[in-house]
Every structure is written in C-alpha cells, then in structure tokens.
Amino acid sequence: MTPTENTHEAVRNPHPHRHPRPDRLEGVNATVDEYLLPGGGPSITALPKISLHDHLDGGLRPQTIIELADAIDLELPVTDATGLATWFEEQSNSGSLVEYLKTFDLTTAVMQTREGLFRVAKEFAEDLARDGVIYGEVRWAPEQHLARGLTLDQAVEAVQEGLEAGADHAAASGDQVRTGQLVTAMRHANRGMEIAELAVRHRDNGVVGFDIAGAELGFPARNHLAAFDYLAKEFLPVTVHAGEADGLESIRGALFDGRALRLGHGVRLAEDITIEREDNDSTFVSLGSLAQWVRDREIALELSPSSNLQTGAVAAWGDDLASHPFDLLYQLGFQVTVNPDNRLMSNTSISKELALLTDAFGYDLDDLLVFQLNAAESAFLPLEDREELMDTIIAGFENA
C-alpha cells in the first residue's frame, strides 16, 4: 500500500501543545485509590470509566485469599495481606505469559465453592465501583472452578449472584456499577463447545459474551472452530485473547476463525505497522493489510499496559511504558481501550493505568474521554445501552 504521511512529531511527541511531562505523577503516592491529572487536574478515579478486559480470578483482594485459603486449609506463600500482594506482583514480573499465568493456580484454588465464587464476585463489583467503573465486563473460565463439586451452571450462577450483590452494595454507598460476564474457555483444553453452550444458556442471566484465554502460543483459535461457529449462529459476541504471547497469525486466527469483535490485548498488531523516517525529519507510516483491516473496521484493542510489560508482550519495543505502542496505535486511529487485565497481579486499576499512560505520553482529559468512549462503543451491550453509557461518560467528564 502507499504509505500515509505523518509528521515525525506525531509519533515521537504527539502532543507538544499540551502540558509538559511531570517528573512525578501527581496523586500516585497520595492514597491507594486516588489518581489525579497533572497540574491540579481532576481526579481520574472519580471519572466514569468502562472496563472491558478484567479477569475475575486476577482481581481478588489479598485478605480475601487469606481467609478463603484458611477455610480450606490451603497453604499460602505469605500469610499477611500486604506481603501476599507483593508476592503476586513480584511473581508476575517474569516477562513471560506462561510464568505469569502460574500465579492463577493460587487464586483459582480459593474459588472452588459457591461461597468462594460469590464473595470474590461481590468484592470484584465493589472494587470496580470504587475505581469509578460504571460498566465492567468480567471474564473468567468456569471450567477451572469445578474441583469441589460445582457444576458449570452453578458456578456461573454463583458469580452472577455475587456481582449483583456487589452492585447493590455499591449503590447503597452512592456508586453505580453494572457488570456483564464474559464466559471464557481455556484455549489449551477441549471444552470450547461446552463452554460456548454454557454462555448461550446464561445470556439472559448476566452473560454478555465469550472469550478464550490461557497459553496463546501453540493453541490457535481454530482449535475451537466448532464453538465459534455455534456462537456465530447464536449471535453471541466474541472477544479473543490474541496478539499478547503470539503475533500476527494469532490475531488473524482470532478474526477469521473466532469472528472476534474485539481483540484481547492485540498489542502485537503493531508488528504490522512500518515506520520510516527520512532525512527531512518526516515520518511515513504504512499499515499492513491486517492492521488496516482492524483499524478500518474499528475492532477494539483491549490494551492493558502494565500487564503487557509484565508478560513481555511489548518486549520488541522496549521495557518501559513509554516504549509501549499504545500511543502509536492511538495516534493512527485504532480503537484503543485501557484495561487492568489482572488487578492483583499488576497491582493496578483502570484509574492507575490511565494515570500511568498520562504520565508516559502527556495525555489530557480529552484523550481519556476518547478511551472511555471507545470502550463504551465496543461493549457487548445493545446499542441503546451503549449510547446511554456514552452519555453518562460525557456528562461525567464535562462536570470534572
């Protein structure tokens, strides 16, 4: 294709007219949950936000893990909440998705009973509300929660009851949050069709879509082609983890075999973008056919900056947030969204991710608004509900 001309500054320093990058991110050390835009700007935490890529088994409270583990005599590596939180973060900073995923052995172990699932889901919804999330899609794999006798349906019902209880508790405190379950199949297992049928059975009881997750490399989406065919016939939306631990072929598979409407992470789509600099300091950016398709079709990228660093998904571009291709994708017009992925493992929240991106790339309130509108527009909800979310977001940002 013919390269599209862009200015050198558009890639290297996209917002020279905006506030200079501060030496320290304001608000990071103020409280656990409060993040502020630099220069005395509004609270990022208080802004209405959308979470599209948020794992239930990656968002447990450390104290909850301790208490649930004690109830089932499960030995923990650390027995105090602060130390356990540190352990999870340190174990997750491996640079490998495979090693990163091993930390989930511990969280899923305490989520094998109705009581455990209910409590974790209830607290998850409460924590979304505290993060300013007005709509969150909560993804998890029911097949990993059957070790103590639950059926797949019982597991989904327990999580839904917990999410609803958490939303009710948040509402009593003045915070409104709505959730939807993304029922997930493990890509290395053989239960894709069974989990797809489970998702469709519960589409009128909280389930809004389907996902496949787990070790990406070596387990392509086409392994679950029958499940994706079934979901397409049932018109249940699909997102697929792709472009995290594997590259462009994985993304192609998610789109072609999975009929994905969103890409879980999708960050390695940047491998299909070529940047060429000339002596006159101009920059020419060309998109490969895959990147062009994703951009032109406005297929949302569920980007999770901190997690992408931990798992090595962006190692080809660098080892710090300023090297993350998030801003490149944003500047080129991709449907970027900001997500925590796993709040426990990355010690993060959407508010924190937005604050870190603001620090790295000099974003302002208008940029953060774009990210939230992108997410609302890409939610697996009816059009009227998405428009209502967008109206709420715009009003919240205007009043910030």
N, C-alpha and C positions, 0 to 999 in steps of 0.2 A: 504494500500500500504506500501511497505518497505520505511522507512524514508530515505531521502537522506542526507548524512553527509555534514555538512558545518562547518566552523570554528566559534568559538564564536565571534571573531573579525569581521567576515563578517556581522553579524547582529548588533553588538554594535558599532563598529567603522570601517566602511567598507574601509576607505582609509587612513590608518595610514601613508602611504608613502607620502601623499600629504601635502599641506600647512596646518599649524595649523589653527584652527577656530579663526577668529579675534574677539576682544572684541566688535567691532562696524563694521557694514557692510559699507565698503567704498562706497562712492557715494550716499548713501541714502539721506543725507542731502545737497548734493551738488546742485542739481537742481531738478525740479519737475520730469523730464523725464529721467535723465541720471543715469544709474547704471553701476558700474564698478566691474570687478572681483577683489578680494582682492590682495594685494601685487603689485599694479600697473599694473594689468592685463588690457586687452582690454575692451572696452565699451560693455556691454551686450545689451544696447539699439541699438547699431549700427549693431549687428549681424543679419543676415537674419533668420526670425522665421516663424512658422506656428501656426495659432490659429484654433483649431477645436471646442472649446466649448466656445462660445462668444454670449451672448444674446443681441439682438438689444435694447430691452426695459430695459436692465440693463447697458447700456453704454452711456446714454445721458450726455451731458455737463450741469452742473448746470445752467449756464447762459441761455442756450437754453430753459431749463424747465421754467425759469422765464419769458422769452419773449413769449413763446408759451402759457403759462398759462394766461398771461396778455391779450393776443388776444382773449381768450375765457372766460374771467372773472372767472378763476379758482383760488380759494383761496389756498395759499401755507402756510405751517407751518413756513417757514423762507423766507425772501424776498431778501436776498443778496446771491451771488453765493457761497462764502466761507462758510457761515453759513448753506446753504442748503446742500452742500457737506458733512459737518459734521453731519447734521441731518440724512442723508441717512446712513452714516456709523454707527452711534450710534444706529439707529433703526434696523439695520441689525445684530448687535451683540447680538442676542437674544438667540442663542443656539438652535433655533427651525426653521425648514424649513417653517412651516406654518406661523410663525410670520415674518420670513424673506421675504416671498412672498408678504406680505401685502404692502410693500413699492412700489410694482409694480403698485398698484392702481393709484399712482400719475403719474408715467412715462407713463403708457398707456393712461391716461386721456388726455395728450397733443399730442397723436399720433393717433388722430381720423380723421384727414383730409389728403388730398393728400399733402398739403403744409407741414404739420407737419411730415408726414412719409418721404417725400422727404428730408427735412432738416436733420432730425435725421439720416437717412441712409447716406446722403452725408458726414456729420461730422463724422459718425462712420468709414467710409472708410478712411477719412483723419487721424483720430486718430490711426487706425491700421497702416497706413504708418509711422506715427511719432514714433510708437512703434517698428519699424523695421520689421513688419509683411509683408511678400511677398505674402502670401496666407491666407485668412481668411474665414472660414465658419460661416455665420451669421445666427443664429437661432432666430425665432420669430413666434408668433401664430397669423396669420391673423384674426382668428375668434374673437380676442379681440380688433379689431380696426374698428368696423363697426357701432359704436354708432352715428356717424354723417352722415350716408348715403352712405358710400363707400360699394362697393361690394367686395367680396373676391378677385376677379381678379384685380380690380382696386387697391386694397391695395398692392398686390404683384407687380404690375406694377410700382406703385409709389416708393416702396422700391428699386426695381431694377434700376430705373432711378436715384435715389439718390446715390446708390452705384457706379454706373458708373460715375456719375458726380464727386463724391468724388475721385475716382481713377484717373480721368482725371486731377483734381486739384492737386492731389499729384504728378502726372507725370510731371506737369508743374514746380513743385518745385524740381524735380530730384529724387522723390521717386516712386518706382514701387510697386503697390499692386493689387492683383487680389482677387475677392471675389466670393463666391457661397452662395446662400440662402439654409438654412435648414428650410423648411416649417414645422411648429410644430402644432400638435393637443393637446388640453388640455385634460389630461387623465381623469378628472372628468366630462367632458362633453360628448355629444353623437354625435359629428360631425366628428369622426375619418375617416369614409369613404369619406365624403365630402371634408375633407382637403387632404386626400390621392389623390383623383381625381384632386384637385387643384394643388397639387405638380406635378403630371404627366403632366397636361396641360401646365405647365410652365417650363418643364425640358429643353426646348430649349431656354428659356429666363431667365437664371440665376439660376434656382433651381437645386441643385445637390443631395438633399436627403430629408428625412423625419425624424421627431422626435416626441415623445410625452413627455410632461412636465407637471409641476404642482404638486399638492399634491400626493406624491408617495404612502404612506401608505394607504391601503384600496382601491386603484384604480389600479389593476394589468394590465399588458399589454394585457392579454387575453380579457379584455373588448373591445379591438379594433381589435380583431382577423380578422374580415372580411376585415378591412383596410389593415392589414399586409399581408393577403392572396393576395389581389389585387396588392399591391406593389411588392410582390414577382413575380407575373405573369408579371408585367411590368418591372421587373429588375431595380427598383429604390432603391438605397441603403438606409438603415435604421440605425439610432442610437437611443437608448432608454435611457432616464434617469432611472437609476437603481442603487441600492446599495448606495444611499445617505440617504434618510429618511426611507428606509426599507432595509431588509437584503438579505440573500441568495436566498430566494424564489422569490423575486422581480427580482434578476439577472437571475435566471433560466427562469422566465417568459419572460424576455427581449430576451433571446437567443432562447427559444423554440417557444413561441407564436409570438414574434416580429421579429424573424430571424435577430436580430441586428448584424451588422458587427462591431460596436463599442459600448462601454458602457459609457453612460453619467455619469461621476464620477466613479461608480464601486468600490469606495474605500472600501466598506464593504465586498468586496470579501476576504479581509484579515481575515474575520471571519472563512474562510475555510482553514486557514493555522495554523498549530500547531508547536510551537517552544518548544523544550525540551532541557534543559541544564543538563549536567551531572557533577559529581564532578571533572572530569579531565579538566573542562573548555571547553569541546567540546559542540557544538550545533547541534542538529538534527532537521531538518525542514521537515515536511510532509505536502503534499498538499492533500486536499480533492478532490473528483472527479470533482467538479465544477471548483475549482481553477486550477486543472491540465488541464482541457479542455480549459479554457480561455488562459492559458499560452501557451499550445502546439499549439493552433490554431492561436496564435498571434493576439487575439482580443484586439484592443486598449482600454486602460483605459483613459478616458478624465478626468484626475485628476485636481482639482482646489484647491490647498492647503488652501489659505486664506478663500475662501468660505466654504470649508469643516469644518474649525474651527468655523466659524460664525453660521453655521446651526446645529452644534452638530453632524455632520456625523462621526467624528472621536473621539467622547467623550469616547468611550470604551478604547481608547489607551492613552488619555491624553488631556490636554487643551493648548498645545503649539505646534509650528510647528515641534520641534524636536521629538515629540511623534507621528507625522503623519506617517502612514505606507507606505508612498511614497517610502522611501528608502528600506524598506523590499521588497516591490514589485519589485523595480528596481533591487536589488541585486539578486533576484530569477529569473530574466529573463523575467518578464512581459513586455508587450508593453506599457510602461508608456509614457504619453504625459503631457505637462504642459499647463494649460489654465487659463484665468482670470475669467471665468464664467460671472460675472457681474462687470464691471469696476467701475461703480458708487457706487454700494452698498459696494464693498470691497475696494474702493479707491486703485485700483490696475491696473496692466497691465501685459502682459507676461514678459516683462523685469523685473518688480518688483518681480513677482513670482519666476523667475529664480534666482534673487539676493537673495531672502529670503531663497530659498532652498539651494543655495550655502553656505550661512551663517550657516544654520542649520546642513548641512551634509558634508561640506567640499568638495563640488564638484568642478571640474575644467572645463576647456574649452572642454575637450574630453567628459565629461559627458553631458554638454549642447548640444554638437553636436549630441549625441545619441538621446536625447529627441526630437530634431528637425527632425532628420531623421525618427524616429518613427512616428512622426506626418505627415510628407510628405508621407511616405509609406502608411499611413492609410487614407489619404484624399480621398474624394469621387470624384475622377477625373480619367480619363483614364490613363492607365499605362504610356504612353509616357509623359503625363503632370506631373505625379508624379516623373518620372525619371528626368525630366528637373528641377523640384523643388529641388530634392536631389542634382543635380549637382550644382545648384546655391548656396545651403546651404553650401556644401563642399567648394566651391571656396571662399565664404564669410568668413568662419571660418579659412581657410588657410591663408587668407590675413589679418586676425585680428591682 
